[in-house]
Amino acid sequence: MMDKKIAYLKNEARKWPGASVAYREDWDCDYFGIEKKCFCMLGTNKAGDWVMTVKGDPEENELLREQYPDVVPGYYANKTHWNSFMLENSSFTQEQLASFLRKSYQLVLVKLPKKVQAKYSGK
């Protein structure tokens, strides 16, 4: 089950312009990036549970943490801007998780220089 979920998330991200997914040995996780900027870390925590850490809107991040026990402040990340989703017993569908991943990608993309953004938006 987890293998399918992980493969689905990686495949979704690879469809987006400029996005790359590669294993990062120094962090022991799959690193999702655009232009060397991280938009997701996907790996296991010390307990061996699968965790997806993504960037989000600070207010939305707070609400998600309050409403869902499987959403916690981002591991090894700025707690205001990043949330970690515990994937083992997630209350979210693969599609919902992919939408959080997509939002993170978009948040990182809009922070890139305009010229770089244009390269990926086709404008």
Secondary structure, 3 states (H helix, E strand, C coil): CHHHHHHHHHHHHHCCCCEEEEEECCCCEEEEEECCEEEEEEEECCCCCEEEEEECCHHHHHHHHHHCCCEEECCCCCCCCEEEEECCCCCCCHHHHHHHHHHHHHHHHCCCCHHHHHHHHCC
